[in-house]
């Protein structure tokens, strides 16, 4: 209960609304939706609430963007090869809680260090169309030697679909033609990650 009270007060401060309005907003979160997904949905316009103004929505969007930028800054400071734990935390920050399937690419140099990250495709609640040519073009523009791609499953399942596996194989073949390695394809759901490399599909 104490955590809920803190969340309500922080929400009120962030959105510059009264504590009672913030409480009503927080309590309107559907029981089957995580808090992260709810607030991300509010920031993206997927959810609405009378207490949330246009400025409040922009503040929420800025908050999520700041979290992602600060995560990327950690990679710049470290200047070390990206580890699995760091990658998981970053991808959860970028993808977890999104209501629509979102496909992101993380571009890496020859030392497996972070160059950049881009959201390339946004789809529906259960699918996102991935175009290999777009991924390849962006990888070449960043002079990437390898890339990690990832997408979320709003359903909460970490099990790759047949389409996920087929997309992974096609993308790996496409990138290999220009000597860019597909280091991994990661599924993000419910604050967890699943590596298709670890499952033997990369």
N, C-alpha and C positions, 0 to 999 in steps of 0.2 A: 504493500500500500504506500509505503514511503517513497518507493521508486516512481509510482504513479503521480504522487504529489509533486515530486521534483520535475517530472516530465511536463506536468501541467504548467508549473511556474516558468519553466524554460520556454515552453511553447508561447505562453503569454508574453514573455519578454521579447522573444524573437519576432513574433507577429504584431507586437504592440497592441494587444487586445486585453480585455479584462481576464482575470483568473477564471471567472465563471464561464466566459465564452470559450476560453481555452479548454476548460474541463468538458464542456459540451462537445467541442471538436474532437478531443482525444477519445471520449466515450463513444463517438460515432464510428470508430474503427470497427469494421466487421470482425466477428469472432474468428473467422477462418483466414484472416489476413494479418500478416506480421506488422508490427509498428513501422518497421523500415519501409515495407511495401506501401503502407497507408500514406506515410508522409511523402514518399517518392511519388505516389499516385496523385497526391494533392499538388505537388510541385509541377507535375506534367499535365495537369488538367484532367486526369482520369477520374478523380474524385472531386466532389464539390461540397462545400459547407458554407452556410450563411456567414459564419465568423471569419472566413478566409477571403480577404480582399485581393485585388490584383497585385498590390504592393506586397502583401503577405506571401502570395504565390511566388513572386520574383525573389523574395528573401529565401524561401525554402529552396528554390532552384539554385540560388547562389551558394547556399550552404552545402548542398550536395556537390556542386562543382568545386568548391574550395577543398572539400575532403579529398576529391580525386587529385587535384593539383598538388596538395600537400603530400599525398602518397607518391606521386611522380617525383617530387623534389627529393624524397628519400633515396630514390634510385640515382639521381644526379649526384648527391652528396657521397653515396657509398662508392660509386665507380667500380663496383665489383660485379662479377657475373651474377645475374639474377637467380636467386635460389627458389626452390619450389614453395617454401613457406611464404616468402615475400610475394611471389606471383599469386598465390592463392588469396592472400589478404587484399592485394590490389584488385584482382578480378571480382572479388566479393564486393568491394567498395564500389566498383563501377557498375556491376550488373545485378546484384542481389536486390530483390524487392521491385524490380521493374515488372509492370503488368503485361507488357508486350515482349515477345522474343526479340532480343537485341544482340547483334553480332559485332564483336569488337576484335581488332587486330592489334597485337603488341609487336612492334618492330625492334629487332635486336641486331647488334653489330657482330663482328667476327669474334669478339670476346664474350659474347652472350650478354652484353650490357644493353640497358634500356636506351632506345633512341626516341621513340614516340609511341603513342597509342591513339587509335581512332575508332570511333563507332562508325561502322560502314553500312549496316543495314538494320532497319527496324521493321518488324513484321506484325503479325497478329498475336493473339494470346497463345497460339500453339504452333506457330511456324514463322520462319523468316526466309525469304528467298535470297540465296547467296550467289553472287556472280563472280566467278573465278577471275575474269578479266579485271574487275575493279580491285580485287585484292592484290593481284599481280602488279597493276599500275601503281597502287599506293606503296607497295613494298619497294618497287624500283625507284620511286620518287624519294624515298627515305634512305636509299642505298643500303637496304637491309640485307644481311647475310642469312638470317633466319627469322621466322615469325612464329608467334603463338597466337592462335585464334581461340575465341571463346564465345559462348552464347549462354543465355539463361533459359531455364525451364520454369515458367510461371506456375506450372502445376506442382512444383516441389520435388519432382522425381529426378534422380540423378542417372537414370537409365538412358543410354543413347538410343535414339530411334534408328530405324533403317536409313532414313533420310540423313541423319547426322553422320552415320558411318559412310554412306555413299559420298556425301559432300566432302568429308575428310579425305577420302581416297582420291577423288577428282582434284581437289585443291593441291594435294601433295604432288600429284603427277604434273599439274600445270606449273607449279613453282619450280619443280626439279628441272624443267626445260631451260630455265635461266639461272640455274645453280643457286637457288634460294631454298633453304630447307624449311619444311614445316616441322617445327620443334614439338608442337603439341596442339591438340584441340581439347579445350576444357569446357565442361558443362558446370554451370553454377546454379544451385537451387537451395533454398532454405538455409542460407549461410554456410553452405558446404560446396566442395568442388570434386569433380570426377575427371580424371585424366584419361582421354582415349588412347594415349600412348601406353599408359599402364595397363589398359585393357587389350593392348595388342593391335589397335586399329590404325596406328601411325607408324 
